[in-house]
Amino acid sequence: MAEDSSGTNTPTPGFLLPGLRCGVEMALVGTIVLLIGLPTEEPIRLGIVFLSALLAMTVVLFWAVGRHMRRWIRYAQGKPTRTTPFE
């Protein structure tokens, strides 16, 4: 059996739960923006609402990817991967 090269038994950060969390966060942010801005009938304002939702979802995606990369870096350094919920 191959042992961990760093000598610690730090669990690896998973991909499934962070991916699901990111998807739920993106859906919630997009839904909130759309619910606030959709009672408009003008095409320009409707386009602005859709672009705002898309931009907000993209920001959440990159924020989640950055958070997950920090966990993998901490894992590679042999540090604990469990951080605060807001990190």
N, C-alpha and C positions, 0 to 999 in steps of 0.2 A: 504494500500500500504506500502511496506517495504521501508524504507529510507536507504540511504547509512550509514553504521556504522561509518565511519570516519567523517561524518558531512560535507564533502566537496562534490562538484558536479564535480569532476574530471572525464572526460570521460575515460572509460576503453580502453586500447590498443586493437585494433582489431587483428584478425588473418588472414583475407582474404587478405588485401592489403600488409602486410609484407610478407605473403607467396608468393604472386604473384611477389613482388619485388625480393625476394630471388630466385625464379625460373628463372626470367629473367636475374638476375645477374649471376647465375650459367650457364645458357645457353650461355650468352655472353662470359664469361671467357673460357668455354670449346670450343666454336667455334673459338675464337681468337687463343687459343693454337693449336687447330687442323689445322686451316688454315695456321699458320706459319710453323708447323712441318710436315704436310702431304706430301709435295712433296718429300718424301723419298720412296725408294723401298726395302731397307734392312729391314728384319724382326726385328732385334734387335732395330734399330732406331725407327721403327714404334711402337714397344711395349713401348719404352721410351716416345714417344709422347703421346700415349694413357694413360699411367700411369701419365704423367705430367698433362694432362687435368683432369683426375680423381682426382688427388691430389689438383689441383687448385679449382675445384668445391667443394671438401670437405672443404677446407679452407673457401671458401665463405659461405658455409652452416653454419659452426660453428660460423663464425663471425656474421652472421645474427641472429642466435639463441641467441648468447650472447647479441646482441643489443636489441632484443625483451625481453629477461629476465630482462635487466636493466630497460626497460620501465614498466614491470609488478612490479618490486620491487619499483620503484618510485610511481606507483599507490597505492601499498599497504602501503607506507609510507605517503600517502596523498599529495605528491608533484605533480607538473604538469608533465604530460607524454610527452608533446611536447618538444623535445630537438633539438639540431642543426641537420642539415641534415647529417653531417658526424659522429655523435655519435651513 
